[in-house]
């Protein structure tokens, strides 16, 4: 269906962008690999040239172009090169994206600029550069890898800048779909669950892949969208929902570890504990507000105290050596209050009250979720992504906690 079509894909040297490119290449499509990795990266796999080799091996034609979407001249130059090489552009996939899951005070200005420049401005300028050529195509499409705009404050409170930048991409879909109706289809695609990419490895650490799906699910969903007529426009599509409608029944084929629980992706409301939350309508989106409960002085007893007792007893010099961090927990509910785990000082310690020295990471959650997290019933990544866990401070250290939990779970 995509034979002879030219796809301009940003960030196509690896991950989701490359998976979409390879799927189209099997039809004999032309792929413009618009990405910035020309030289091998010290930790990330692939360059525009290795991606080009894979695309050609899959049956497509490849044009690798060095493009940092923050640089408008590089975008324009790659678009001109694509038109000169392949005669036009039929499809644009805005996949390039930057992420920093940090709170307002913890997000450095350069990170804010990076996310706004890559996610919003880069998407806008690449679309602008491609649109004159897309309008000449028989069945043109723009596809942004961005979420439905869910105004639930939980998606803003932990990483405001990132959410604004991803919703900026989605607003490009909203505006351009209407502006170019009848001429160019403009849609958004987002995964229902976390997808295993190099970025996810960096965010979640080792072992995270078991809770993820392969990039193939997004490639298959993108293919469904890009082969639809241009009248299919202005949609915010979730990969699994679309593929179910297309008749796919077996989703185990997309799992890294079939049968293993999957992490729901950002911006999609998952089932929440209705005892602690109430639902209200706001701006056409579902909003959840925490109900205020009367705070009672914390007493170090019950499940939380027992958990800390076990943590204290299970600590080893190895945990301290490999973690080198101090964690403070602000827990609400039974047995709540301030607790800490010191995995920096010789021997380590854990208990009630503030840590002996300033914490590197402060985590806020309910005491019930804390106990679930430390007994292996709730993954920290899952707790964070679903808004049950709020993290302030050193994110890299927070991710080391999951590794430590895996070692402790047998004893808890």
MIZAZA-327002 format. One line per field, with one value per residue (C-alpha): x, y, z; residue number from 1. Coordinates in Angstrom, 1 decimal, decimal comma, padded with zeros to 4 digits. Each point is the difference from the previous one (the first is absolute). Example, Ala and Ser with C-alpha at 12.3 -4.5 7.8 and 13.67 -1.06 7.14 Angstrom:
BEGIN
X = (012,3; 001,4)
Y = (-004,5; 003,4)
Z = (007,8; -000,7)
seq = (1; 2)
This chain:
BEGIN
X = (000,0; 002,9; 002,1; 001,6; -001,2; 002,5; 000,0; 001,9; 000,6; 001,6; 002,0; 000,1; 003,5; -001,4; -003,0; -003,6; 001,1; 002,1; -002,7; -002,5; 002,6; 000,7; -003,7; -000,4; 003,2; -001,5; -002,5; 002,9; -000,4; 002,6; 001,1; 001,7; 001,8; 000,0; 002,0; 003,0; 002,1; 002,6; 002,9; -000,6; -001,3; 001,9; -003,1; -002,8; -000,2; -000,1; 000,8; -001,8; 002,3; -000,6; -003,7; 000,3; 001,7; -002,9; -002,6; 001,6; 000,3; -003,7; -000,9; -000,2; 002,2; 001,7; 001,3; 001,9; 000,0; 001,6; -002,8; -000,2; -003,7; 001,1; 001,8; -002,5; 002,7; 000,7; -003,7; -000,4; 003,2; -001,1; -003,5; 001,6; 002,3; -003,0; -002,0; 003,0; 000,8; -003,5; -002,1; -002,2; -001,1; -003,2; 000,2; 001,6; 000,5; 000,9; 001,6; 003,1; -000,6; 001,9; -001,0; 000,8; -002,3; 000,8; -002,1; 000,0; 002,8; 002,2; -000,2; 003,1; -000,8; 002,0; -002,2; -003,2; 001,5; 000,9; -003,5; -001,8; 002,4; -000,1; -003,5; -002,0; 002,1; 001,7; -003,4; -001,5; 002,9; 000,4; -003,7; 000,3; 002,9; -001,7; -003,5; 000,5; 001,2; -002,6; -002,8; 001,2; -000,2; -003,0; -000,5; 002,1; 000,3; 001,7; 000,3; 001,2; 001,1; -001,9; -002,8; -003,7; -000,2; -001,2; -000,4; 000,2; 002,4; 001,8; 001,8; 001,3; 001,0; 003,1; 001,4; -001,7; 002,5; 000,0; -003,8; -000,3; 002,4; -001,7; -003,5; 001,6; 000,5; -003,6; -001,2; 001,8; -002,2; -003,1; 000,8; 001,5; -002,7; -002,6; 002,2; 000,8; -003,2; -000,7; 003,7; 002,2; -000,9; 001,5; -000,3; 001,7; 001,1; 000,8; 000,7; -002,3; 003,0; 003,6; 002,1; 003,5; 002,5; 003,4; -001,8; -002,1; 003,2; 001,4; -003,2; -000,8; 003,4; 000,7; -002,9; -002,5; -000,3; -002,1; -002,8; 000,1; -001,1; 002,1; 000,1; -001,8; -003,4; 000,5; 001,4; -003,1; -002,4; 001,8; -000,2; -003,8; -000,4; 002,3; -001,8; -003,4; -001,4; 000,8; -003,6; 001,1; 001,3; 000,1; 000,1; 001,9; 000,6; 001,1; 002,0; -001,9; -003,4; 000,5; 001,6; -002,9; -002,4; 002,1; -000,6; 003,3; -000,7; 003,4; 001,9; 002,5; 002,0; 000,8; 001,1; 003,7; -001,0; -003,5; -002,2; 002,0; -001,9; 000,4; 000,6; -002,8; 001,5; -000,2; -003,1; -002,5; -002,1; 000,3; -002,3; 000,4; -000,8; -003,4; 000,1; 002,7; -001,1; -003,2; -000,8; -001,1; -000,5; 002,3; 000,7; -001,3; 002,6; -000,1; 001,5; 000,8; 000,3; 001,4; -002,4; 001,5; 000,0; 000,6; 003,7; 000,7; 003,3; 001,9; 000,7; 002,8; -002,1; -001,9; 001,0; 002,2; 002,0; 000,3; 001,3; 002,7; 001,0; 000,5; 001,9; 002,3; 000,7; 000,5; 002,5; 003,4; 003,3; -000,5; -003,4; 001,7; 003,0; -002,1; -002,7; 001,8; -003,2; -002,3; -003,7; -002,7; -003,6; -003,0; -002,8; -003,7; -002,5; 000,4; 003,5; 001,0; 002,2; 003,7; 002,2; 003,4; 002,4; 003,7; 002,0; 003,0; 001,4; 002,1; -002,2; -003,2; -003,1; -003,7; -002,8; -002,5; 000,7; 002,3; 003,3; 003,2; 001,1; -001,9; -001,7; 001,0; -003,5; -003,4; -002,9; -003,6; -002,7; -002,7; 001,2; -002,1; 001,7; 003,4; -000,6; -001,1; 003,1; 002,4; -001,7; 000,2; -003,7; 000,5; 003,0; 001,6; -000,1; -003,7; -000,7; 001,8; -001,6; -003,5; 000,4; 000,0; 003,6; 001,5; 003,8; 002,1; 003,8; 002,4; -002,0; 003,0; 000,2; -003,8; 000,4; 002,6; -002,6; -001,8; 003,2; 000,3; -003,6; 000,5; 002,8; -002,1; -003,4; 000,8; 000,5; -003,0)
Y = (000,0; 002,4; -001,1; 003,0; 002,4; 002,3; 000,2; 002,7; -001,3; 002,0; -001,9; -003,1; -001,2; -002,2; -001,0; 000,8; 002,1; -002,8; -002,6; 002,1; 000,4; -003,7; -000,9; 002,5; -001,3; -003,5; 001,5; 001,6; 003,6; 002,7; 001,1; 003,3; -000,7; 003,5; -000,5; 001,5; -003,1; -000,1; -001,3; -003,0; 001,1; -001,3; -001,5; 000,1; -002,5; 000,9; 002,9; 001,4; -002,2; -003,3; 000,7; 000,7; -003,4; -001,8; 001,9; -001,0; -003,6; 000,0; 001,0; 003,8; 002,9; 002,1; 003,6; 000,7; 003,7; 001,6; 001,9; 001,6; 001,2; 003,0; 001,3; 001,3; 000,2; -003,8; -000,8; 002,1; -001,4; -003,6; 000,7; 001,4; -003,0; -002,4; 001,7; 000,1; -003,7; -001,5; 002,6; 001,0; -000,8; -002,0; -000,6; 001,8; -001,8; 002,4; -002,5; 001,9; 000,8; 001,0; -001,0; 001,1; -001,3; 002,7; 002,5; 003,7; 000,9; -002,9; 000,6; 001,9; 002,7; -001,7; -003,1; 002,2; 001,5; -003,4; -001,5; 003,1; 000,3; -003,7; -001,0; 003,1; 002,3; -002,9; -001,6; 003,3; 001,0; -003,5; 000,0; 003,5; -001,0; -003,2; 001,3; 001,7; -003,3; -002,1; 002,0; -001,3; -003,6; -002,3; -001,2; 002,2; -000,6; 001,6; -002,3; 001,4; -002,4; 001,9; -000,7; 000,9; 003,2; -001,2; 003,0; -002,2; 002,1; -003,3; 000,2; 003,5; 000,0; -002,2; 001,1; 003,2; 001,0; -003,4; -000,2; 003,5; -000,9; -003,3; 001,7; 002,6; -002,7; -001,1; 003,6; 000,0; -003,0; 001,8; 003,2; -001,3; -002,8; 002,8; 002,4; -002,6; -002,0; -001,6; 000,5; -001,7; -002,5; 000,9; -002,5; -000,9; -003,4; -001,1; -003,3; -001,5; -001,5; 000,9; -000,9; -001,5; 002,5; 001,3; 002,9; -002,3; -001,9; 003,3; 001,0; -003,3; -001,8; -003,7; -002,4; 002,7; -001,7; -002,9; 002,6; 001,4; -000,8; -000,1; 002,9; -002,2; 000,8; 003,7; -000,9; -002,1; 002,7; 002,7; -002,1; -000,3; 003,8; 000,9; -002,3; 001,5; 002,7; 003,7; 000,5; -001,9; 003,0; 001,8; -003,3; -000,8; -003,7; -002,5; -002,9; -002,9; 001,5; 000,5; -003,5; -001,6; 001,8; -001,3; -003,6; -000,7; -002,4; -001,2; 002,8; -002,4; 000,2; 003,6; -000,7; -000,3; -002,4; -001,5; -000,3; 002,5; 003,1; 003,1; 003,6; 002,3; 002,9; 003,7; 002,1; -002,9; -000,4; -003,4; -001,5; 002,0; -000,6; 001,5; 000,0; 002,7; 001,9; 001,5; 000,7; 003,3; 001,3; 002,8; 001,4; -003,1; -002,1; -002,3; 001,6; -001,6; 002,0; -001,4; 000,2; 001,7; -002,2; 001,2; -000,6; -001,9; -000,2; -002,9; -002,9; -002,4; -003,1; -002,3; -001,1; 003,0; -000,4; -003,8; 000,7; 002,4; -002,5; -002,7; 002,6; 000,8; -003,7; -000,8; 002,8; -001,0; 001,9; -001,0; 001,9; 003,1; -000,3; -000,5; 002,6; 002,9; 002,0; 001,2; -000,4; 001,9; -001,2; 002,3; -002,5; 000,8; -002,3; -002,7; -000,1; 002,9; 003,0; 000,5; -003,1; -000,5; -002,6; 001,0; -001,9; 002,3; -000,1; -003,0; -003,0; 001,9; 000,6; 000,4; 001,2; 002,6; 003,8; 002,0; -001,5; 000,8; 002,2; 001,7; -002,4; -000,4; -001,1; 000,8; -002,3; 000,8; -002,7; -001,7; -002,5; -002,7; 000,5; 000,1; -003,4; -001,4; 001,5; -001,6; -003,4; -000,2; 000,6; 003,4; 000,9; 003,4; 000,9; -000,9; 002,0; 003,0; -000,2; -000,3; 002,9; -002,0; 000,9; 003,5; 000,4; 003,0; 000,1; -002,3; -002,1; -002,3; -001,0; -000,5; -002,5; -001,9; -000,6; -002,5; -002,0; -000,1; -001,0; -003,0; -001,2; 000,6; -001,4; -003,5; 001,1; 002,3)
Z = (000,0; 000,6; -003,0; -001,6; 002,8; 001,6; 003,8; 001,9; 003,5; 002,8; 002,5; -002,2; 000,8; 002,9; 002,0; -001,1; -003,0; -001,4; 000,6; -002,0; -002,7; -000,3; -000,2; -002,9; -001,6; -000,3; -002,5; -002,0; 001,4; -000,1; 003,4; 000,9; 003,3; 001,6; 003,2; 001,6; 000,8; -002,8; 002,2; 002,4; 003,4; 003,1; 001,5; -002,6; -002,8; -003,7; -002,4; -003,0; -002,1; 001,8; -000,2; -003,7; -000,5; 001,9; -002,1; -003,3; 001,2; 000,9; -003,6; 000,2; -001,3; 002,6; 000,1; 003,3; 000,9; 003,0; 001,6; 003,4; 000,0; 002,2; -003,1; -002,6; -002,8; 000,5; -000,3; -003,2; -001,5; 000,6; -001,4; -003,2; -000,3; 000,4; -002,7; -002,3; 000,6; 000,1; -001,8; 002,9; 003,6; 000,7; 003,7; 003,0; 003,3; 002,8; 002,4; 001,3; 003,7; 003,2; 003,5; 003,6; 002,7; 002,5; 002,0; -000,7; 002,5; -001,0; -003,8; -001,2; -002,6; -002,6; 000,4; -000,3; -003,2; -001,4; 000,5; -001,3; -003,0; -001,0; 000,9; -000,8; -002,2; -001,9; -000,8; -001,1; -002,2; -001,6; -000,8; -001,4; -002,3; -001,2; -000,5; -003,4; -001,4; 001,9; -001,6; -003,4; 001,1; -000,8; 003,5; 002,4; 003,7; 003,0; 003,0; 003,4; 002,7; 002,7; 002,5; 000,3; 002,1; 003,4; 002,4; 003,1; 002,2; 000,9; -003,4; 000,7; 003,6; -000,2; -003,3; -001,1; -002,8; -001,6; 000,0; -001,5; -002,8; -000,9; 000,0; -002,2; -002,6; 000,5; -000,5; -003,4; -000,9; 001,2; -001,9; -003,2; -000,5; -000,1; -002,0; -002,8; 000,1; -003,4; -001,0; 002,6; 002,7; 003,4; 002,9; 003,3; 001,1; 003,6; 001,6; 002,7; 001,8; 000,4; -003,1; 000,4; -001,5; 001,1; 001,6; 002,1; 001,1; 001,2; 001,8; 001,6; 000,3; -000,6; 000,2; -001,1; -003,5; 001,5; 000,7; -003,6; -003,5; -003,1; -002,4; -002,5; 001,4; -000,8; -003,5; -000,7; 001,3; -002,0; -003,1; 000,5; 000,3; -002,9; -002,4; 000,8; -002,3; 000,7; 001,3; 003,1; 001,9; 003,4; 002,0; 003,2; -000,4; 002,6; -001,6; 001,7; -000,5; -003,7; -000,5; 001,8; -002,4; -002,8; 001,2; 001,9; 002,9; 001,1; 001,8; 001,6; -003,3; 000,9; 003,6; 000,9; 002,8; -000,9; 003,1; 002,0; 001,3; -002,3; 001,1; -001,3; -001,9; 001,0; -000,5; 000,0; 003,1; 001,6; 002,6; 003,1; 003,7; 000,2; 003,8; -000,2; -003,1; -001,3; -003,7; -001,3; -003,5; -001,1; -003,5; -001,7; 001,7; 003,1; 003,0; 003,3; 003,1; 003,2; 002,9; 003,1; 003,0; 003,6; 000,8; 003,2; 001,7; -001,5; 002,3; -001,0; 000,0; -002,4; -003,5; -000,8; 003,2; -000,6; -003,6; 001,3; 002,6; -002,7; -002,2; 002,9; 000,6; -003,6; -000,8; -001,1; -000,6; -003,7; -000,1; 001,5; -002,4; -003,1; 000,8; 001,8; 000,6; 002,8; -000,5; 002,0; -000,1; 000,7; 000,5; 000,4; 001,8; 002,7; 001,4; -002,2; 000,7; -000,9; -000,3; -001,6; -001,4; 000,1; -002,5; 000,0; 003,6; 001,0; 000,8; -001,0; 002,1; -000,3; 002,3; 001,1; -000,2; -002,2; -001,2; 001,9; -003,0; -002,8; -002,3; -003,7; -000,9; 001,6; -000,9; 000,8; -000,1; 002,1; 002,6; -001,6; -003,3; 001,8; 001,5; -003,4; -001,6; 002,5; -000,2; -003,7; -000,7; -001,5; -002,2; 000,8; -003,7; -000,2; 003,2; -001,5; -003,4; 001,4; 002,4; 003,2; 000,7; -000,1; -000,2; 000,8; -000,3; -001,8; -002,5; -000,8; 003,6; 000,2; -002,8; 002,0; 002,6; -002,3; -000,3; 003,8; 000,4; -002,3; 002,4; 003,1; -001,2; 001,0; 003,6; 000,0)
seq = (1; 2; 3; 4; 5; 6; 7; 8; 9; 10; 11; 12; 13; 14; 15; 16; 17; 18; 19; 20; 21; 22; 23; 24; 25; 26; 27; 28; 29; 30; 31; 32; 33; 34; 35; 36; 37; 38; 39; 40; 41; 42; 43; 44; 45; 46; 47; 48; 49; 50; 51; 52; 53; 54; 55; 56; 57; 58; 59; 60; 61; 62; 63; 64; 65; 66; 67; 68; 69; 70; 71; 72; 73; 74; 75; 76; 77; 78; 79; 80; 81; 82; 83; 84; 85; 86; 87; 88; 89; 90; 91; 92; 93; 94; 95; 96; 97; 98; 99; 100; 101; 102; 103; 104; 105; 106; 107; 108; 109; 110; 111; 112; 113; 114; 115; 116; 117; 118; 119; 120; 121; 122; 123; 124; 125; 126; 127; 128; 129; 130; 131; 132; 133; 134; 135; 136; 137; 138; 139; 140; 141; 142; 143; 144; 145; 146; 147; 148; 149; 150; 151; 152; 153; 154; 155; 156; 157; 158; 159; 160; 161; 162; 163; 164; 165; 166; 167; 168; 169; 170; 171; 172; 173; 174; 175; 176; 177; 178; 179; 180; 181; 182; 183; 184; 185; 186; 187; 188; 189; 190; 191; 192; 193; 194; 195; 196; 197; 198; 199; 200; 201; 202; 203; 204; 205; 206; 207; 208; 209; 210; 211; 212; 213; 214; 215; 216; 217; 218; 219; 220; 221; 222; 223; 224; 225; 226; 227; 228; 229; 230; 231; 232; 233; 234; 235; 236; 237; 238; 239; 240; 241; 242; 243; 244; 245; 246; 247; 248; 249; 250; 251; 252; 253; 254; 255; 256; 257; 258; 259; 260; 261; 262; 263; 264; 265; 266; 267; 268; 269; 270; 271; 272; 273; 274; 275; 276; 277; 278; 279; 280; 281; 282; 283; 284; 285; 286; 287; 288; 289; 290; 291; 292; 293; 294; 295; 296; 297; 298; 299; 300; 301; 302; 303; 304; 305; 306; 307; 308; 309; 310; 311; 312; 313; 314; 315; 316; 317; 318; 319; 320; 321; 322; 323; 324; 325; 326; 327; 328; 329; 330; 331; 332; 333; 334; 335; 336; 337; 338; 339; 340; 341; 342; 343; 344; 345; 346; 347; 348; 349; 350; 351; 352; 353; 354; 355; 356; 357; 358; 359; 360; 361; 362; 363; 364; 365; 366; 367; 368; 369; 370; 371; 372; 373; 374; 375; 376; 377; 378; 379; 380; 381; 382; 383; 384; 385; 386; 387; 388; 389; 390; 391; 392; 393; 394; 395; 396; 397; 398; 399; 400; 401; 402; 403; 404; 405; 406; 407; 408; 409; 410; 411; 412)
